[in-house]
Amino acid sequence: MNHELEQKLYSSAPILYTQKDWDMQQTCMCWGIECPDEWYDLLYQLSYELETINSKNTTLGIQIQACQVKEKYYSLRFYYDIVTVDDYTDTAYLNSLRETVDTLIDEAEAKSYQEYSKWLKDNK
C-alpha cells in the first residue's frame, strides 16, 4: 500500500497499529501494510471497527494489535494479538472478544477476495 494511505490507516487506529514501529524480530508490522491500494476502504472500515473495540476496552487494559497485514492468494490476511495487563483473568470475555474480532476479520478477508474476483472478471 502506498505510504500516504498507510499513514492514514495508522493515524485512524493508533492502538491497533501500535506494532508498526517495532523491530522486525518482534513483529511483521515493521514491513507495513502489504496490500493493494484498492483495499484502503476495506481496511479503513476494519481498522475503525477494531479501534472502536480498543477504545471500549482501554479501562480493562486490553488491546487488539495488528501484527501483520498483507495480501496472500488474492485475499487479505490480517493477523493480530490481544494484549492484556498481567492481572487480567476474565478468559470468558477474552474468548468472546476473540470471536468478535475473528468474525470482523473473516468478513473483511472474504470481501477482499470478492473484490479481487470481480476485478479479474472485469479485466479479462
C-alpha positions as YAML, in Angstrom:
chain: A
units: angstrom
residues:
- id: 1
  name: MET
  ca: [0.00, 0.00, 0.00]
- id: 2
  name: ASN
  ca: [1.33, 3.44, -0.74]
- id: 3
  name: HIS
  ca: [2.84, 5.39, 2.12]
- id: 4
  name: GLU
  ca: [0.14, 8.08, 2.30]
- id: 5
  name: LEU
  ca: [-2.74, 5.59, 2.59]
- id: 6
  name: GLU
  ca: [-0.78, 3.51, 5.07]
- id: 7
  name: GLN
  ca: [-0.20, 6.57, 7.27]
- id: 8
  name: LYS
  ca: [-3.92, 7.41, 7.17]
- id: 9
  name: LEU
  ca: [-4.70, 3.94, 8.48]
- id: 10
  name: TYR
  ca: [-2.07, 4.22, 11.20]
- id: 11
  name: SER
  ca: [-3.36, 7.58, 12.39]
- id: 12
  name: SER
  ca: [-7.01, 6.45, 12.32]
- id: 13
  name: ALA
  ca: [-6.25, 3.45, 14.57]
- id: 14
  name: PRO
  ca: [-3.16, 4.17, 16.69]
- id: 15
  name: ILE
  ca: [-3.81, 1.44, 19.27]
- id: 16
  name: LEU
  ca: [-4.46, -1.19, 16.61]
- id: 17
  name: TYR
  ca: [-1.27, -0.30, 14.75]
- id: 18
  name: THR
  ca: [0.96, 0.05, 17.84]
- id: 19
  name: GLN
  ca: [3.42, -2.51, 16.46]
- id: 20
  name: LYS
  ca: [4.16, -0.58, 13.24]
- id: 21
  name: ASP
  ca: [7.34, 0.92, 14.72]
- id: 22
  name: TRP
  ca: [8.60, -2.23, 16.43]
- id: 23
  name: ASP
  ca: [11.68, -4.17, 15.38]
- id: 24
  name: MET
  ca: [11.41, -6.93, 12.77]
- id: 25
  name: GLN
  ca: [12.32, -9.51, 15.41]
- id: 26
  name: GLN
  ca: [9.18, -8.55, 17.35]
- id: 27
  name: THR
  ca: [6.54, -8.13, 14.63]
- id: 28
  name: CYS
  ca: [5.86, -8.27, 10.91]
- id: 29
  name: MET
  ca: [4.13, -4.87, 11.08]
- id: 30
  name: CYS
  ca: [7.57, -3.33, 10.58]
- id: 31
  name: TRP
  ca: [7.08, -4.15, 6.86]
- id: 32
  name: GLY
  ca: [3.96, -2.02, 6.72]
- id: 33
  name: ILE
  ca: [0.63, -2.88, 5.19]
- id: 34
  name: GLU
  ca: [1.39, -5.11, 2.23]
- id: 35
  name: CYS
  ca: [-1.90, -4.81, 0.35]
- id: 36
  name: PRO
  ca: [-3.12, -3.16, -2.84]
- id: 37
  name: ASP
  ca: [-4.23, 0.46, -2.54]
- id: 38
  name: GLU
  ca: [-7.69, -0.61, -3.73]
- id: 39
  name: TRP
  ca: [-8.28, -2.26, -0.35]
- id: 40
  name: TYR
  ca: [-7.87, 1.01, 1.55]
- id: 41
  name: ASP
  ca: [-11.60, 1.49, 2.19]
- id: 42
  name: LEU
  ca: [-11.99, -2.11, 3.29]
- id: 43
  name: LEU
  ca: [-9.02, -1.82, 5.65]
- id: 44
  name: TYR
  ca: [-10.19, 1.55, 6.93]
- id: 45
  name: GLN
  ca: [-13.58, 0.07, 7.87]
- id: 46
  name: LEU
  ca: [-11.99, -2.94, 9.58]
- id: 47
  name: SER
  ca: [-9.47, -0.73, 11.39]
- id: 48
  name: TYR
  ca: [-12.26, 1.60, 12.53]
- id: 49
  name: GLU
  ca: [-14.28, -1.32, 13.94]
- id: 50
  name: LEU
  ca: [-11.28, -2.81, 15.75]
- id: 51
  name: GLU
  ca: [-10.14, 0.56, 17.09]
- id: 52
  name: THR
  ca: [-13.67, 1.17, 18.41]
- id: 53
  name: ILE
  ca: [-13.39, -2.10, 20.32]
- id: 54
  name: ASN
  ca: [-9.97, -0.98, 21.58]
- id: 55
  name: SER
  ca: [-11.44, 2.30, 22.83]
- id: 56
  name: LYS
  ca: [-14.11, 0.43, 24.78]
- id: 57
  name: ASN
  ca: [-11.51, -1.85, 26.37]
- id: 58
  name: THR
  ca: [-8.99, 0.81, 27.42]
- id: 59
  name: THR
  ca: [-10.06, 0.76, 31.06]
- id: 60
  name: LEU
  ca: [-9.73, -3.04, 31.16]
- id: 61
  name: GLY
  ca: [-6.14, -2.92, 29.89]
- id: 62
  name: ILE
  ca: [-6.94, -4.90, 26.74]
- id: 63
  name: GLN
  ca: [-5.63, -4.05, 23.27]
- id: 64
  name: ILE
  ca: [-6.09, -5.60, 19.86]
- id: 65
  name: GLN
  ca: [-2.82, -5.07, 17.98]
- id: 66
  name: ALA
  ca: [-2.23, -5.84, 14.32]
- id: 67
  name: CYS
  ca: [0.94, -7.89, 13.90]
- id: 68
  name: GLN
  ca: [0.75, -8.43, 10.11]
- id: 69
  name: VAL
  ca: [-1.49, -7.10, 7.35]
- id: 70
  name: LYS
  ca: [-0.86, -8.42, 3.86]
- id: 71
  name: GLU
  ca: [-2.28, -9.87, 0.67]
- id: 72
  name: LYS
  ca: [-1.87, -13.59, 0.12]
- id: 73
  name: TYR
  ca: [-3.53, -15.71, -2.57]
- id: 74
  name: TYR
  ca: [-5.51, -12.65, -3.76]
- id: 75
  name: SER
  ca: [-7.07, -12.15, -0.34]
- id: 76
  name: LEU
  ca: [-6.48, -10.04, 2.74]
- id: 77
  name: ARG
  ca: [-4.67, -11.65, 5.64]
- id: 78
  name: PHE
  ca: [-4.95, -9.78, 8.93]
- id: 79
  name: TYR
  ca: [-3.08, -11.26, 11.89]
- id: 80
  name: TYR
  ca: [-3.40, -9.82, 15.37]
- id: 81
  name: ASP
  ca: [-2.60, -10.23, 19.05]
- id: 82
  name: ILE
  ca: [-4.81, -9.49, 22.02]
- id: 83
  name: VAL
  ca: [-2.58, -7.89, 24.63]
- id: 84
  name: THR
  ca: [-3.72, -7.64, 28.26]
- id: 85
  name: VAL
  ca: [-2.38, -6.36, 31.52]
- id: 86
  name: ASP
  ca: [-0.77, -9.13, 33.55]
- id: 87
  name: ASP
  ca: [-3.54, -9.46, 36.10]
- id: 88
  name: TYR
  ca: [-6.49, -9.67, 33.66]
- id: 89
  name: THR
  ca: [-8.11, -13.09, 34.15]
- id: 90
  name: ASP
  ca: [-11.59, -12.97, 32.57]
- id: 91
  name: THR
  ca: [-10.96, -15.67, 29.95]
- id: 92
  name: ALA
  ca: [-14.65, -15.85, 29.02]
- id: 93
  name: TYR
  ca: [-14.56, -12.19, 27.98]
- id: 94
  name: LEU
  ca: [-11.30, -12.66, 26.09]
- id: 95
  name: ASN
  ca: [-12.75, -15.65, 24.22]
- id: 96
  name: SER
  ca: [-15.84, -13.62, 23.33]
- id: 97
  name: LEU
  ca: [-13.65, -10.74, 22.19]
- id: 98
  name: ARG
  ca: [-11.54, -13.07, 20.04]
- id: 99
  name: GLU
  ca: [-14.71, -14.46, 18.39]
- id: 100
  name: THR
  ca: [-15.91, -10.94, 17.61]
- id: 101
  name: VAL
  ca: [-12.56, -9.90, 16.16]
- id: 102
  name: ASP
  ca: [-12.26, -13.12, 14.15]
- id: 103
  name: THR
  ca: [-15.72, -12.55, 12.67]
- id: 104
  name: LEU
  ca: [-14.87, -8.99, 11.62]
- id: 105
  name: ILE
  ca: [-11.60, -10.11, 10.06]
- id: 106
  name: ASP
  ca: [-13.20, -13.09, 8.29]
- id: 107
  name: GLU
  ca: [-15.79, -10.76, 6.74]
- id: 108
  name: ALA
  ca: [-13.10, -8.33, 5.55]
- id: 109
  name: GLU
  ca: [-10.99, -11.16, 4.14]
- id: 110
  name: ALA
  ca: [-13.99, -12.54, 2.24]
- id: 111
  name: LYS
  ca: [-14.79, -9.08, 0.83]
- id: 112
  name: SER
  ca: [-11.21, -8.62, -0.32]
- id: 113
  name: TYR
  ca: [-11.36, -11.86, -2.28]
- id: 114
  name: GLN
  ca: [-14.73, -10.91, -3.79]
- id: 115
  name: GLU
  ca: [-13.29, -7.56, -4.88]
- id: 116
  name: TYR
  ca: [-10.32, -9.27, -6.48]
- id: 117
  name: SER
  ca: [-12.55, -11.85, -8.22]
- id: 118
  name: LYS
  ca: [-14.73, -9.06, -9.61]
- id: 119
  name: TRP
  ca: [-11.65, -7.19, -10.82]
- id: 120
  name: LEU
  ca: [-10.39, -10.33, -12.57]
- id: 121
  name: LYS
  ca: [-13.75, -10.89, -14.27]
- id: 122
  name: ASP
  ca: [-13.95, -7.25, -15.41]
- id: 123
  name: ASN
  ca: [-10.39, -7.28, -16.77]
- id: 124
  name: LYS
  ca: [-10.42, -10.49, -18.82]
...
